[in-house]
Amino acid sequence: MNAKHKGAAEFRVLEGIDHGLNAAEDMEDSYLTGNNGGEHSDAVAEAVIGWLKQKTKKAS
């Protein structure tokens, strides 16, 4: 994204979440639950919504 549109993308590390968007304390926890055993986490949705609000403010 940033290659074509400088500043459009943002890197974030979201703690307490695994690749399957489930709550996980760490990689081992995720592995032991099969990357599918934790409760769904809203962390990604919250991060995206916050990013969209930030971009919307800059555009207006």
Residue pairs with C-beta under 8 A, 6 or more apart in sequence:
1 8
1 9
2 8
2 9
10 51
12 47
14 43
14 44
14 47
16 23
16 24
16 25
16 41
16 43
17 23
17 24
17 41
17 43
17 44
18 24
18 27
18 29
18 30
18 35
18 38
19 30
19 35
20 30
20 35
20 36
20 38
21 40
21 41
21 43
21 44
22 30
22 33
22 35
22 36
22 37
22 38
22 39
22 40
22 41
23 38
23 39
23 40
23 41
24 30
24 33
24 38
29 38
30 38
